[in-house]
């Protein structure tokens, strides 16, 4: 199948080691059997009598590839990280590492028109767009895709259930025409990223059988109670104060609805909380070209790789999946402002936004939408009026 590679996205490992921190590295059964059999205490004294691996709970293993994780070290990073380099790789070669580490940060999405590839924005090199262009790494990407297929031989996403919105099915060919338009709108660089996303929402909504009347971004009323509760519930998922693990109960529909109904309208951060109104007082550098470029590349990557709707994300309809992107764009702004407030800075910096995007990428990667969850999201995120209020008032 044809390999589709995004323009303008660069990556080359910088050896910073930050990709190996902040999560428990998941392992397939084969990874665990290959790596755990080694006497790591004999290889390196520091691993003697240390618990290095943990079996996942039944709920965490259900329907997934992973059976175990590497236990995080005291610093929150992988215990096999030494001087920003992988000790497993150093000792036994790259092919001995966990599968996810071998593939990182490359991502692949199989579709009816080929394989769409991109890279994870959890990587600092991807965040800063450093290194070689992906378009110059075709051989590497083809090799990584072959490795992905070997690891996931039965992974064939189902794109036959596409819907523009609930009850309005579309074909893949129809979608590709809309995809071309969305990417064109996203590349309107004279507009802010938020205005470009709004234009994308208006385009998609105009395709509905009974489209609502357009509403200007500048003429929106204040956020209503449900808008705020929805932002708080999503913030809890993507920016948790307490780190969540694979298939953590915090991702269940019951807990999401509980957050939606009872958790108030303030966003939680380590040691404090801020209301949306408080965060909105922090200036946003709308003319910062580096921030605009980072946000453009991030949303371009997700749209290009089809990682926001259908088989790419929870079988959401196209409109709801795109509106979810709009809401997380608002959350990026709010979370970045919180980081700036924590630093007692006068305004948001590129560093604040970069930290936020990395957090978000991790949260999105750990989120799994089941049927009930997706149905609730369809109900709450299909409204273009809500998207316009959120983009205008954050």
Secondary structure, DSSP 8 states (H G I E B T S, - for coil): --EEE-TT-EE------GGGBSS--EEEHHHHHHHHTS-HHHH-GGGTT---EEE--HHHHTTSSEEEEE-B-TTSBBTTEETTEEHHHHHH-GGGS-HHHHHTTEEEEEETTEEEEEE-TTSHHHHTT-SEEGGG-HHHHHHHHHHHHHHTTT-----TT-EEETTEE--HHHHHHHHHHHHHHHT-TTS-HHHHHHHHHHHHHHTSTT------GGG-----HHHHHHHHHHHHHHS-SS---TT-GGGSHHHHHHHHHHS-SEEEETTEEEEHHHHHTSB--TT-HHHHHHHHHHHHHHHHTT-SSBTTTTTB-HHHHHHHHHHHHHHHHHHHHHHHHHTT-SB--HHHHHHHHHHHHHHHHH----HHHHHHHHHHH--HHHHHHHHH--
